[in-house]
Amino acid sequence: MAVKVLVVDDSSFFRRRVSEILEKDAGIEVIDFAVNGQEAVEKASKLRPDVITMDVEMPVLDGISAVKKIMQSNPTPILMFSSLTREGASATLDALDAGAVDFLPKKFEDIARNSEEATRALQTKVKEIGRKRVSRFTRPMATTKP
C-alpha cells in the first residue's frame, strides 16, 4: 500500500518538483496539494494523508502554526521544508516542538552529492515517517519533581 502524501508549499515550482520526485517511487502517492497552512489544516482533516510535507514560510497561516493545528486535530507525521530549516536553527526547533517529525532544507540537493541521491533521500524519509503512527499523546511528557 502506497504512502499517501499531502504536499504543502506556496511555491508551485516546489510543489511540482517534490511531487515528481515522490511519485517516481511506486510506494508513494501524492494525493493533493495545499498552497498555505490554512488549506493544509483543512485538507489534512478531509484527506487523512499518511505524511504531510510542509514549508515553514507561507501566506495565510505559516507552516509551524499549521503543524500545531494539525497535531491538535489530526495528528499526522509531518516533514518540514524551509530555506531556514537547518539543524539547530530556531525554525527547525520550533517545527519539531510543534509536532513535526523530521526536516529537510528546502534545497535538499544541498545535502546530497547528486540529484539521484537527493531523490532517494526524500523518498526514503517520506516512506520512513509514513510508517509512524503519530498521536498528540506520543510526545514525552515533562516530569516534575515532587
VMD Tcl script that builds the backbone (N, CA, C; Angstrom):
set m [mol new atoms 438]
animate dup $m
set s [atomselect $m all]
$s set {name element resname resid chain x y z} {
  {N N MET 1 A 0.845 -1.190 0.000}
  {CA C MET 1 A 0.000 0.000 0.000}
  {C C MET 1 A 0.885 1.246 0.000}
  {N N ALA 2 A 0.614 2.163 -0.886}
  {CA C ALA 2 A 1.429 3.366 -1.038}
  {C C ALA 2 A 1.224 4.340 0.132}
  {N N VAL 3 A 2.278 5.052 0.465}
  {CA C VAL 3 A 2.212 6.118 1.463}
  {C C VAL 3 A 1.537 7.313 0.792}
  {N N LYS 4 A 0.422 7.781 1.368}
  {CA C LYS 4 A -0.318 8.917 0.797}
  {C C LYS 4 A 0.250 10.216 1.366}
  {N N VAL 5 A 0.599 11.141 0.456}
  {CA C VAL 5 A 1.281 12.375 0.856}
  {C C VAL 5 A 0.494 13.611 0.418}
  {N N LEU 6 A 0.395 14.565 1.332}
  {CA C LEU 6 A -0.133 15.896 1.047}
  {C C LEU 6 A 1.074 16.825 0.978}
  {N N VAL 7 A 1.278 17.489 -0.156}
  {CA C VAL 7 A 2.412 18.391 -0.352}
  {C C VAL 7 A 1.935 19.825 -0.141}
  {N N VAL 8 A 2.583 20.534 0.805}
  {CA C VAL 8 A 2.157 21.881 1.178}
  {C C VAL 8 A 3.309 22.870 0.968}
  {N N ASP 9 A 3.094 23.803 0.055}
  {CA C ASP 9 A 4.092 24.842 -0.212}
  {C C ASP 9 A 3.432 25.930 -1.035}
  {N N ASP 10 A 3.785 27.180 -0.798}
  {CA C ASP 10 A 3.197 28.266 -1.582}
  {C C ASP 10 A 3.868 28.414 -2.946}
  {N N SER 11 A 4.980 27.743 -3.169}
  {CA C SER 11 A 5.671 27.788 -4.465}
  {C C SER 11 A 5.164 26.657 -5.364}
  {N N SER 12 A 4.554 27.020 -6.497}
  {CA C SER 12 A 4.059 25.989 -7.417}
  {C C SER 12 A 5.217 25.160 -7.963}
  {N N PHE 13 A 6.359 25.786 -8.196}
  {CA C PHE 13 A 7.525 25.049 -8.679}
  {C C PHE 13 A 7.938 23.988 -7.673}
  {N N PHE 14 A 8.037 24.357 -6.399}
  {CA C PHE 14 A 8.486 23.404 -5.384}
  {C C PHE 14 A 7.452 22.294 -5.176}
  {N N ARG 15 A 6.163 22.637 -5.188}
  {CA C ARG 15 A 5.121 21.596 -5.063}
  {C C ARG 15 A 5.259 20.579 -6.194}
  {N N ARG 16 A 5.428 21.087 -7.400}
  {CA C ARG 16 A 5.549 20.204 -8.567}
  {C C ARG 16 A 6.818 19.354 -8.478}
  {N N ARG 17 A 7.929 19.962 -8.096}
  {CA C ARG 17 A 9.211 19.233 -8.017}
  {C C ARG 17 A 9.153 18.138 -6.961}
  {N N VAL 18 A 8.644 18.450 -5.785}
  {CA C VAL 18 A 8.531 17.447 -4.719}
  {C C VAL 18 A 7.616 16.312 -5.168}
  {N N SER 19 A 6.501 16.655 -5.790}
  {CA C SER 19 A 5.559 15.640 -6.271}
  {C C SER 19 A 6.206 14.715 -7.296}
  {N N GLU 20 A 6.936 15.297 -8.243}
  {CA C GLU 20 A 7.616 14.491 -9.268}
  {C C GLU 20 A 8.598 13.518 -8.635}
  {N N ILE 21 A 9.368 14.005 -7.678}
  {CA C ILE 21 A 10.355 13.154 -7.009}
  {C C ILE 21 A 9.657 12.030 -6.243}
  {N N LEU 22 A 8.634 12.377 -5.479}
  {CA C LEU 22 A 7.951 11.369 -4.673}
  {C C LEU 22 A 7.272 10.321 -5.540}
  {N N GLU 23 A 6.634 10.751 -6.612}
  {CA C GLU 23 A 5.870 9.805 -7.423}
  {C C GLU 23 A 6.741 8.923 -8.320}
  {N N LYS 24 A 8.039 9.153 -8.345}
  {CA C LYS 24 A 8.957 8.234 -9.023}
  {C C LYS 24 A 9.030 6.910 -8.263}
  {N N ASP 25 A 8.625 6.921 -7.008}
  {CA C ASP 25 A 8.628 5.733 -6.161}
  {C C ASP 25 A 7.215 5.153 -6.140}
  {N N ALA 26 A 7.071 3.917 -6.570}
  {CA C ALA 26 A 5.745 3.281 -6.623}
  {C C ALA 26 A 5.118 3.143 -5.243}
  {N N GLY 27 A 5.899 3.263 -4.189}
  {CA C GLY 27 A 5.388 3.137 -2.825}
  {C C GLY 27 A 4.875 4.447 -2.249}
  {N N ILE 28 A 4.843 5.502 -3.071}
  {CA C ILE 28 A 4.404 6.819 -2.613}
  {C C ILE 28 A 3.373 7.371 -3.590}
  {N N GLU 29 A 2.302 7.946 -3.052}
  {CA C GLU 29 A 1.266 8.575 -3.876}
  {C C GLU 29 A 0.978 9.978 -3.339}
  {N N VAL 30 A 1.176 10.988 -4.164}
  {CA C VAL 30 A 0.816 12.357 -3.779}
  {C C VAL 30 A -0.688 12.482 -4.024}
  {N N ILE 31 A -1.444 12.702 -2.943}
  {CA C ILE 31 A -2.902 12.721 -3.064}
  {C C ILE 31 A -3.476 14.116 -3.276}
  {N N ASP 32 A -2.708 15.154 -2.901}
  {CA C ASP 32 A -3.193 16.515 -3.119}
  {C C ASP 32 A -2.108 17.506 -2.733}
  {N N PHE 33 A -2.444 18.795 -2.952}
  {CA C PHE 33 A -1.547 19.904 -2.643}
  {C C PHE 33 A -2.299 20.921 -1.803}
  {N N ALA 34 A -1.536 21.731 -1.070}
  {CA C ALA 34 A -2.093 22.893 -0.385}
  {C C ALA 34 A -1.106 24.030 -0.591}
  {N N VAL 35 A -1.629 25.253 -0.739}
  {CA C VAL 35 A -0.771 26.399 -1.035}
  {C C VAL 35 A -0.501 27.289 0.171}
  {N N ASN 36 A -1.132 26.967 1.311}
  {CA C ASN 36 A -0.866 27.711 2.543}
  {C C ASN 36 A -1.224 26.829 3.733}
  {N N GLY 37 A -0.861 27.276 4.919}
  {CA C GLY 37 A -1.091 26.480 6.116}
  {C C GLY 37 A -2.547 26.216 6.432}
  {N N GLN 38 A -3.416 27.197 6.189}
  {CA C GLN 38 A -4.838 27.005 6.473}
  {C C GLN 38 A -5.421 25.915 5.578}
  {N N GLU 39 A -5.065 25.959 4.318}
  {CA C GLU 39 A -5.527 24.925 3.388}
  {C C GLU 39 A -4.982 23.554 3.808}
  {N N ALA 40 A -3.751 23.517 4.312}
  {CA C ALA 40 A -3.154 22.260 4.783}
  {C C ALA 40 A -3.954 21.678 5.947}
  {N N VAL 41 A -4.355 22.525 6.887}
  {CA C VAL 41 A -5.142 22.071 8.037}
  {C C VAL 41 A -6.460 21.461 7.558}
  {N N GLU 42 A -7.127 22.148 6.642}
  {CA C GLU 42 A -8.410 21.669 6.120}
  {C C GLU 42 A -8.248 20.356 5.352}
  {N N LYS 43 A -7.226 20.275 4.493}
  {CA C LYS 43 A -7.033 19.071 3.688}
  {C C LYS 43 A -6.531 17.898 4.528}
  {N N ALA 44 A -5.757 18.170 5.569}
  {CA C ALA 44 A -5.304 17.095 6.457}
  {C C ALA 44 A -6.506 16.422 7.118}
  {N N SER 45 A -7.479 17.228 7.511}
  {CA C SER 45 A -8.681 16.698 8.140}
  {C C SER 45 A -9.532 15.903 7.148}
  {N N LYS 46 A -9.679 16.437 5.959}
  {CA C LYS 46 A -10.542 15.834 4.946}
  {C C LYS 46 A -9.917 14.585 4.306}
  {N N LEU 47 A -8.617 14.657 3.976}
  {CA C LEU 47 A -7.971 13.605 3.197}
  {C C LEU 47 A -7.263 12.532 4.021}
  {N N ARG 48 A -6.892 12.853 5.240}
  {CA C ARG 48 A -6.184 11.927 6.126}
  {C C ARG 48 A -4.938 11.317 5.476}
  {N N PRO 49 A -3.982 12.168 5.059}
  {CA C PRO 49 A -2.757 11.633 4.443}
  {C C PRO 49 A -1.917 10.869 5.466}
  {N N ASP 50 A -1.010 10.031 4.970}
  {CA C ASP 50 A -0.076 9.324 5.848}
  {C C ASP 50 A 1.080 10.230 6.241}
  {N N VAL 51 A 1.437 11.167 5.347}
  {CA C VAL 51 A 2.553 12.100 5.556}
  {C C VAL 51 A 2.177 13.438 4.945}
  {N N ILE 52 A 2.642 14.512 5.584}
  {CA C ILE 52 A 2.499 15.852 5.029}
  {C C ILE 52 A 3.895 16.439 4.898}
  {N N THR 53 A 4.217 16.972 3.699}
  {CA C THR 53 A 5.437 17.764 3.571}
  {C C THR 53 A 4.996 19.217 3.682}
  {N N MET 54 A 5.702 20.007 4.476}
  {CA C MET 54 A 5.226 21.350 4.816}
  {C C MET 54 A 6.357 22.365 4.771}
  {N N ASP 55 A 6.099 23.465 4.070}
  {CA C ASP 55 A 7.014 24.602 4.062}
  {C C ASP 55 A 6.823 25.382 5.365}
  {N N VAL 56 A 7.851 26.066 5.820}
  {CA C VAL 56 A 7.733 26.868 7.036}
  {C C VAL 56 A 7.085 28.216 6.730}
  {N N GLU 57 A 7.597 28.911 5.724}
  {CA C GLU 57 A 7.110 30.255 5.431}
  {C C GLU 57 A 6.059 30.227 4.333}
  {N N MET 58 A 4.815 30.563 4.704}
  {CA C MET 58 A 3.701 30.589 3.748}
  {C C MET 58 A 2.728 31.688 4.144}
  {N N PRO 59 A 1.935 32.151 3.177}
  {CA C PRO 59 A 0.912 33.158 3.488}
  {C C PRO 59 A -0.278 32.523 4.216}
  {N N VAL 60 A -1.157 33.352 4.708}
  {CA C VAL 60 A -2.399 32.995 5.405}
  {C C VAL 60 A -2.112 32.362 6.763}
  {N N LEU 61 A -1.447 31.207 6.776}
  {CA C LEU 61 A -1.059 30.543 8.028}
  {C C LEU 61 A 0.293 29.890 7.776}
  {N N ASP 62 A 1.296 30.236 8.586}
  {CA C ASP 62 A 2.641 29.689 8.380}
  {C C ASP 62 A 2.682 28.201 8.725}
  {N N GLY 63 A 3.738 27.539 8.289}
  {CA C GLY 63 A 3.862 26.101 8.476}
  {C C GLY 63 A 3.895 25.654 9.921}
  {N N ILE 64 A 4.581 26.385 10.778}
  {CA C ILE 64 A 4.675 25.977 12.182}
  {C C ILE 64 A 3.306 26.068 12.857}
  {N N SER 65 A 2.563 27.130 12.593}
  {CA C SER 65 A 1.206 27.249 13.134}
  {C C SER 65 A 0.299 26.150 12.583}
  {N N ALA 66 A 0.475 25.824 11.298}
  {CA C ALA 66 A -0.320 24.753 10.690}
  {C C ALA 66 A 0.001 23.410 11.339}
  {N N VAL 67 A 1.281 23.155 11.614}
  {CA C VAL 67 A 1.664 21.905 12.287}
  {C C VAL 67 A 0.951 21.804 13.631}
  {N N LYS 68 A 0.957 22.883 14.397}
  {CA C LYS 68 A 0.296 22.867 15.709}
  {C C LYS 68 A -1.183 22.517 15.582}
  {N N LYS 69 A -1.868 23.135 14.625}
  {CA C LYS 69 A -3.307 22.875 14.438}
  {C C LYS 69 A -3.556 21.440 13.968}
  {N N ILE 70 A -2.739 20.962 13.045}
  {CA C ILE 70 A -2.901 19.590 12.553}
  {C C ILE 70 A -2.664 18.587 13.675}
  {N N MET 71 A -1.642 18.812 14.478}
  {CA C MET 71 A -1.338 17.873 15.562}
  {C C MET 71 A -2.428 17.871 16.632}
  {N N GLN 72 A -3.132 18.979 16.792}
  {CA C GLN 72 A -4.240 19.026 17.752}
  {C C GLN 72 A -5.454 18.269 17.238}
  {N N SER 73 A -5.739 18.391 15.935}
  {CA C SER 73 A -6.979 17.820 15.409}
  {C C SER 73 A -6.800 16.490 14.684}
  {N N ASN 74 A -5.733 16.342 13.914}
  {CA C ASN 74 A -5.494 15.128 13.112}
  {C C ASN 74 A -4.008 14.796 13.118}
  {N N PRO 75 A -3.475 14.288 14.214}
  {CA C PRO 75 A -2.029 14.034 14.271}
  {C C PRO 75 A -1.550 13.224 13.065}
  {N N THR 76 A -0.572 13.789 12.363}
  {CA C THR 76 A -0.050 13.225 11.121}
  {C C THR 76 A 1.459 13.454 11.093}
  {N N PRO 77 A 2.243 12.475 10.650}
  {CA C PRO 77 A 3.680 12.723 10.515}
  {C C PRO 77 A 3.933 13.838 9.497}
  {N N ILE 78 A 4.715 14.828 9.908}
  {CA C ILE 78 A 4.983 15.989 9.055}
  {C C ILE 78 A 6.485 16.161 8.862}
  {N N LEU 79 A 6.874 16.300 7.582}
  {CA C LEU 79 A 8.248 16.569 7.201}
  {C C LEU 79 A 8.322 18.030 6.794}
  {N N MET 80 A 9.108 18.809 7.500}
  {CA C MET 80 A 9.217 20.240 7.225}
  {C C MET 80 A 10.292 20.525 6.188}
  {N N PHE 81 A 10.015 21.519 5.337}
  {CA C PHE 81 A 10.969 22.061 4.381}
  {C C PHE 81 A 11.089 23.554 4.638}
  {N N SER 82 A 12.301 24.066 4.585}
  {CA C SER 82 A 12.468 25.505 4.652}
  {C C SER 82 A 13.882 25.902 4.281}
  {N N SER 83 A 13.990 27.073 3.704}
  {CA C SER 83 A 15.321 27.612 3.481}
  {C C SER 83 A 15.932 27.980 4.826}
  {N N LEU 84 A 15.089 28.161 5.831}
  {CA C LEU 84 A 15.559 28.452 7.180}
  {C C LEU 84 A 15.884 27.193 7.965}
  {N N THR 85 A 15.366 26.051 7.528}
  {CA C THR 85 A 15.464 24.838 8.323}
  {C C THR 85 A 16.834 24.197 8.208}
  {N N ARG 86 A 17.661 24.450 9.176}
  {CA C ARG 86 A 18.973 23.837 9.319}
  {C C ARG 86 A 19.018 23.316 10.750}
  {N N GLU 87 A 19.750 22.207 10.931}
  {CA C GLU 87 A 19.835 21.632 12.267}
  {C C GLU 87 A 20.301 22.705 13.241}
  {N N GLY 88 A 19.574 22.855 14.331}
  {CA C GLY 88 A 19.924 23.835 15.333}
  {C C GLY 88 A 19.287 25.194 15.126}
  {N N ALA 89 A 18.743 25.462 13.951}
  {CA C ALA 89 A 18.098 26.751 13.690}
  {C C ALA 89 A 16.788 26.821 14.453}
  {N N SER 90 A 16.382 28.019 14.806}
  {CA C SER 90 A 15.156 28.155 15.599}
  {C C SER 90 A 13.925 27.664 14.850}
  {N N ALA 91 A 13.878 27.830 13.530}
  {CA C ALA 91 A 12.723 27.338 12.773}
  {C C ALA 91 A 12.619 25.823 12.871}
  {N N THR 92 A 13.750 25.144 12.824}
  {CA C THR 92 A 13.758 23.691 12.952}
  {C C THR 92 A 13.245 23.276 14.312}
  {N N LEU 93 A 13.786 23.902 15.338}
  {CA C LEU 93 A 13.366 23.564 16.700}
  {C C LEU 93 A 11.899 23.878 16.925}
  {N N ASP 94 A 11.435 25.010 16.400}
  {CA C ASP 94 A 10.013 25.364 16.535}
  {C C ASP 94 A 9.125 24.342 15.829}
  {N N ALA 95 A 9.527 23.924 14.633}
  {CA C ALA 95 A 8.740 22.941 13.875}
  {C C ALA 95 A 8.699 21.602 14.586}
  {N N LEU 96 A 9.836 21.151 15.073}
  {CA C LEU 96 A 9.878 19.879 15.793}
  {C C LEU 96 A 9.097 19.969 17.101}
  {N N ASP 97 A 9.220 21.083 17.791}
  {CA C ASP 97 A 8.473 21.287 19.031}
  {C C ASP 97 A 6.964 21.317 18.773}
  {N N ALA 98 A 6.567 21.829 17.613}
  {CA C ALA 98 A 5.148 21.902 17.255}
  {C C ALA 98 A 4.579 20.531 16.906}
  {N N GLY 99 A 5.457 19.569 16.604}
  {CA C GLY 99 A 4.972 18.227 16.305}
  {C C GLY 99 A 5.510 17.613 15.028}
  {N N ALA 100 A 6.263 18.371 14.225}
  {CA C ALA 100 A 6.860 17.787 13.020}
  {C C ALA 100 A 7.812 16.671 13.441}
  {N N VAL 101 A 7.917 15.627 12.616}
  {CA C VAL 101 A 8.760 14.502 12.996}
  {C C VAL 101 A 10.160 14.578 12.404}
  {N N ASP 102 A 10.349 15.387 11.353}
  {CA C ASP 102 A 11.671 15.490 10.750}
  {C C ASP 102 A 11.708 16.721 9.846}
  {N N PHE 103 A 12.874 17.002 9.267}
  {CA C PHE 103 A 13.015 18.174 8.410}
  {C C PHE 103 A 14.066 17.928 7.345}
  {N N LEU 104 A 13.958 18.713 6.288}
  {CA C LEU 104 A 14.975 18.783 5.238}
  {C C LEU 104 A 15.106 20.240 4.825}
  {N N PRO 105 A 16.316 20.654 4.434}
  {CA C PRO 105 A 16.430 22.008 3.876}
  {C C PRO 105 A 15.640 22.073 2.579}
  {N N LYS 106 A 15.081 23.230 2.272}
  {CA C LYS 106 A 14.262 23.359 1.075}
  {C C LYS 106 A 15.053 22.979 -0.175}
  {N N LYS 107 A 16.329 23.281 -0.197}
  {CA C LYS 107 A 17.190 22.852 -1.301}
  {C C LYS 107 A 17.863 21.552 -0.856}
  {N N PHE 108 A 17.065 20.456 -0.803}
  {CA C PHE 108 A 17.588 19.205 -0.271}
  {C C PHE 108 A 18.702 18.620 -1.122}
  {N N GLU 109 A 18.878 19.126 -2.352}
  {CA C GLU 109 A 20.018 18.703 -3.151}
  {C C GLU 109 A 21.331 19.105 -2.464}
  {N N ASP 110 A 21.254 20.146 -1.617}
  {CA C ASP 110 A 22.445 20.594 -0.907}
  {C C ASP 110 A 23.001 19.522 0.029}
  {N N ILE 111 A 22.152 18.608 0.469}
  {CA C ILE 111 A 22.626 17.586 1.405}
  {C C ILE 111 A 23.116 16.337 0.678}
  {N N ALA 112 A 22.989 16.321 -0.630}
  {CA C ALA 112 A 23.366 15.145 -1.407}
  {C C ALA 112 A 24.440 15.496 -2.430}
  {N N ARG 113 A 25.187 14.488 -2.836}
  {CA C ARG 113 A 26.237 14.700 -3.841}
  {C C ARG 113 A 25.663 14.837 -5.237}
  {N N ASN 114 A 24.500 14.253 -5.486}
  {CA C ASN 114 A 23.898 14.338 -6.817}
  {C C ASN 114 A 22.382 14.263 -6.708}
  {N N SER 115 A 21.695 14.512 -7.813}
  {CA C SER 115 A 20.235 14.565 -7.765}
  {C C SER 115 A 19.605 13.201 -7.481}
  {N N GLU 116 A 20.244 12.116 -7.932}
  {CA C GLU 116 A 19.711 10.785 -7.625}
  {C C GLU 116 A 19.751 10.519 -6.125}
  {N N GLU 117 A 20.839 10.919 -5.502}
  {CA C GLU 117 A 20.971 10.736 -4.054}
  {C C GLU 117 A 19.932 11.589 -3.319}
  {N N ALA 118 A 19.710 12.813 -3.786}
  {CA C ALA 118 A 18.701 13.689 -3.169}
  {C C ALA 118 A 17.306 13.093 -3.333}
  {N N THR 119 A 17.025 12.543 -4.514}
  {CA C THR 119 A 15.729 11.909 -4.774}
  {C C THR 119 A 15.515 10.749 -3.814}
  {N N ARG 120 A 16.510 9.882 -3.697}
  {CA C ARG 120 A 16.404 8.732 -2.794}
  {C C ARG 120 A 16.233 9.183 -1.351}
  {N N ALA 121 A 16.962 10.233 -0.945}
  {CA C ALA 121 A 16.876 10.715 0.428}
  {C C ALA 121 A 15.461 11.179 0.761}
  {N N LEU 122 A 14.846 11.932 -0.147}
  {CA C LEU 122 A 13.484 12.413 0.084}
  {C C LEU 122 A 12.493 11.251 0.098}
  {N N GLN 123 A 12.595 10.362 -0.874}
  {CA C GLN 123 A 11.675 9.222 -0.932}
  {C C GLN 123 A 11.796 8.346 0.309}
  {N N THR 124 A 13.015 8.064 0.719}
  {CA C THR 124 A 13.244 7.216 1.893}
  {C C THR 124 A 12.696 7.862 3.147}
  {N N LYS 125 A 12.953 9.146 3.306}
  {CA C LYS 125 A 12.480 9.852 4.507}
  {C C LYS 125 A 10.957 9.840 4.571}
  {N N VAL 126 A 10.295 10.091 3.448}
  {CA C VAL 126 A 8.824 10.098 3.423}
  {C C VAL 126 A 8.276 8.715 3.760}
  {N N LYS 127 A 8.868 7.675 3.194}
  {CA C LYS 127 A 8.381 6.318 3.485}
  {C C LYS 127 A 8.627 5.946 4.948}
  {N N GLU 128 A 9.778 6.332 5.484}
  {CA C GLU 128 A 10.070 6.027 6.892}
  {C C GLU 128 A 9.079 6.711 7.827}
  {N N ILE 129 A 8.851 8.000 7.619}
  {CA C ILE 129 A 7.934 8.678 8.537}
  {C C ILE 129 A 6.486 8.303 8.261}
  {N N GLY 130 A 6.206 7.834 7.060}
  {CA C GLY 130 A 4.858 7.380 6.731}
  {C C GLY 130 A 4.463 6.131 7.488}
  {N N ARG 131 A 5.437 5.384 7.932}
  {CA C ARG 131 A 5.165 4.176 8.708}
  {C C ARG 131 A 4.867 4.488 10.166}
  {N N LYS 132 A 5.214 5.690 10.601}
  {CA C LYS 132 A 5.000 6.071 12.001}
  {C C LYS 132 A 3.541 6.423 12.226}
  {N N ARG 133 A 3.042 6.073 13.336}
  {CA C ARG 133 A 1.694 6.486 13.738}
  {C C ARG 133 A 1.876 7.561 14.792}
  {N N VAL 134 A 1.370 8.726 14.527}
  {CA C VAL 134 A 1.563 9.858 15.412}
  {C C VAL 134 A 0.299 10.116 16.200}
  {N N SER 135 A 0.490 10.446 17.438}
  {CA C SER 135 A -0.626 10.809 18.302}
  {C C SER 135 A -0.218 12.040 19.087}
  {N N ARG 136 A -1.187 12.841 19.427}
  {CA C ARG 136 A -0.827 14.011 20.236}
  {C C ARG 136 A -0.349 13.574 21.614}
  {N N PHE 137 A -0.513 12.291 21.924}
  {CA C PHE 137 A -0.082 11.785 23.220}
  {C C PHE 137 A 1.255 11.064 23.150}
  {N N THR 138 A 1.903 11.006 21.985}
  {CA C THR 138 A 3.148 10.270 21.856}
  {C C THR 138 A 4.365 11.089 22.271}
  {N N ARG 139 A 4.234 12.379 22.353}
  {CA C ARG 139 A 5.388 13.195 22.754}
  {C C ARG 139 A 5.627 13.003 24.240}
  {N N PRO 140 A 6.900 12.890 24.646}
  {CA C PRO 140 A 7.175 12.671 26.067}
  {C C PRO 140 A 6.669 13.835 26.900}
  {N N MET 141 A 6.052 13.488 27.988}
  {CA C MET 141 A 5.536 14.499 28.910}
  {C C MET 141 A 6.671 14.937 29.822}
  {N N ALA 142 A 6.714 16.204 30.138}
  {CA C ALA 142 A 7.707 16.703 31.074}
  {C C ALA 142 A 7.347 16.194 32.470}
  {N N THR 143 A 8.347 15.748 33.176}
  {CA C THR 143 A 8.078 15.264 34.541}
  {C C THR 143 A 8.564 16.308 35.523}
  {N N THR 144 A 7.816 16.442 36.567}
  {CA C THR 144 A 8.207 17.400 37.599}
  {C C THR 144 A 8.579 16.636 38.845}
  {N N LYS 145 A 9.552 17.162 39.550}
  {CA C LYS 145 A 9.986 16.515 40.798}
  {C C LYS 145 A 9.072 16.969 41.912}
  {N N PRO 146 A 8.747 16.042 42.820}
  {CA C PRO 146 A 7.850 16.405 43.932}
  {C C PRO 146 A 8.482 17.382 44.888}
}
mol reanalyze $m
mol bondsrecalc $m
mol representation Tube
mol addrep $m
